[in-house]
Amino acid sequence: MWITKLKDKDIKRSYDKAASFPILYEVDAFFGRARENSIYRRKAIASLNLNNNSTVLDVACGIGYNFKIIENYLQNKGKLVGVDISSESLKLAKKRTVKNKWTNIELVNVSITDYEPRILFDAILCTLSLEIIPDYKAAIDKIFNALKPQGKFAMIGMKLSSQMPYKLLNPIFGWTFRLGRIDLNRDIVAYIESKFNKIDDYEECYFGYYYILSASKT
């Protein structure tokens, strides 16, 4: 229950601290198979149907793990906006953009629930974050409202496995999720479906501990 009481400032503090030790991101991403250029990120981003004119919003972008795959489609054109509440994480994301000479990326230090976009987006991505953002329904509302008509949304979510024999490891995974302030007691998929009316695709992966979801704004 304590997870549901977290506030934006608690999340910011945690991820600002984590960004002081970038190796923690790398270790976590490696064991979670969510590192940069992972098959899960590639599948989620492929569902957005991007081209080099697309405007893309990366919600809770962190240190920019999604940027390389997105830029494979944008080719340093279009526009990519990365929003994150952690200023320290965005510093690492900025280093990534400079290193790769990406000039079409804007980084915004704000919670998605407080973000006021100046444009509507062709596509919005949110990876491994809706179980962490304190007000996830407000975040989904913001995502929906920031999309153009016919715009595409994709996410990677986290859950416990229903697959044998992997679900035998649920107590261990559940403990690590709680340690990471990840709240699995949320009806994220149902709430997205209530906003978008239809889920385009839903696929469980990583032994049932992740899922990839995509939807279109109709």
N, C-alpha and C positions, 0 to 999 in steps of 0.2 A: 504493500500500500504506500510505502514511503516514496516510491518512484513517482506516483501521480502528483505528489506535492512539490516536485521540483519546479523551479521558476527559470526564466530565461537567464537570470544572472548566475544561477548555479551551473547551467550548461556552459555558459561563456567562461566561467572560472575553470571548469574542468578541462575544456578544450584549449584554453590559453595555456594551461599548465602542460598539457600533452604536447603542444606545439614546441615547447621548450626542449623536448626530447624527441626529435623527429624519428629516431629509430623505433619508438613505440608505435608510430603509425605503420612503419614498414613491417614490423613483426606481426601486428594485429592483422594487417591486410594480407600478409603471406599465409597465415594459418587460417584466415577466413576466406581465402581464395578470392579476395576482393581487391587485389593489388591493381595498380595501373595496367590497363590493357587486358584485364581479365575477361574471360569468356562471358561472364555475367554482365559486366558493364557493356561489352560489345553488343550483346543481344538486346539489352534494354535500349541502348542508343540507336541501334539499327531500326527499332520499331518506330522511331520518331520521323522517319522518312526525310532526313535532312538533305539539303543541297547547299551550294556555296552562297545562296542568297538568304538562308534561313536566319531568323532571330531566335536565339535559344536562351532560356533561363535555367541555370543550374542551382537548385535550391539546396542550401546547406552544403555548399561546394567544398568546404574544408580546405585542404591543401592543394586541391586541383587534380585529383586522380582521374576525373572524367575528361579533362581538357584535351588530352592527346587524341582520344578517340573522336571527340566532337570535331576537333580541328581537321581530322582526316576527311570529314565531310565539308567543312566550311572553307578549308584551304586558305585560312587567314583572311577570309572575306565574311560577308554577313555580319552578325553580331552575337557575341556570347557574353552574357552577364552572369557573374558568379556572386551569389548572396550568402553570407555567413555571419553568424553572431560573434564569432571568435576573431578578434583582430590579429592575434598571433598566428592563427592558421592562415589567414589571408596574406600575411607577410611571406609565408612559404609558397602560397599560390602565386604571389607576385614574382617571386624568384623563378618559379617554373615558367611563367609567361615570358619573362625577360630572357631566360636561357634559351627558349625555343623561338624567340623573336616573333611571338604572336602579338599583333597590334590591334586586333579586333575584340579584345577582352576587356570588360569593365568589371571591377571588383567593388562590391558594396558591403560595408560593414554594418549589418543590421539583421535583426531577426526577420524571417520571412513574414511573420504576422504583422510586423510594423512597416514592411517594405511598400513603398508607393511607386510603382513603375511608371515611367514616362511614356512607355509604349506597350502595345500588346504583342505577345510572342507567338511565333509559329509553333514552338515546341517547348515543353518544360520537363525537366528531369529532376528526380529526387532519389538519391541512392543511400540506403541504410541510415535513414534519418527520421522518418515519420514515427518510429517507435521511440524516438528520443526527444523531439521537439515537444515542449510541455503542452501547448494547446494545438494538438494535431488537427482537430476539426477546423480551427481558424486558419491553419496552414493550408489545408486542402481547399477551403473557401477562397483563399487568396490565389492559389494556383489556378483554380477554375476561372476566376474573374480576370486573371492576367493573360489568359489564352485568347487568341483570335478565334472566331467561329471556324469550325473544322480543325482547330489546332489539336496537336497530339501531346499527350502526357504519358510518361513512363516512369516507373520506379522499381527499385529493388527493396524488398521488405524482408524482415526477419521473423522467424517463427520457430516453434518446436516441431520436431519431425513426427510424422505419423507413419513413417516407413520402417518396417522391420529389416534388419535388426537395429537400425540407427536410433530408433526411439528409446532404446534401452539406455542411450547416453543422454536422454533429456534432462535428468537431474544435474549432470555436469554442465551441459549447455545452458540450462536455466540459471544456474549459479553464475556462470560467466556473463550471461546477459544482464542479470541484476547488478553484477559488479560494474558493468559498463553503463549502468543507469538506462537500460533498455527495457521498456515496458511492453510486454507481449500481450497484455490484457486490454487490447484496443480493437475495436471493430473497424479497422482501417479500410479493408476491402469493401465492406458493406457501405461505409460512408462515401467512398469514392463512387460506388455504383449508384448511390442515391443522388449524387451530383451530376454524374455524366450519363445516367440512364442506362449505360451499356459498357461492359468491359470488353475491349477488343480481344485481349489475350491474357491468360493467366497460366504461369508455368512454375512448378516447384523445382528447385535445383539445390545443389550442394547437400545432397542426402536428405532433402526436405527441410533444411534449416533456413533457406532463403526462398523467396519467390520473386518472379519478375511479372509485373503487371503493366499493361498498356491500355489506354482509353482515348477516345476522341471526343471533342466538344461538339455536339450536334445542336 
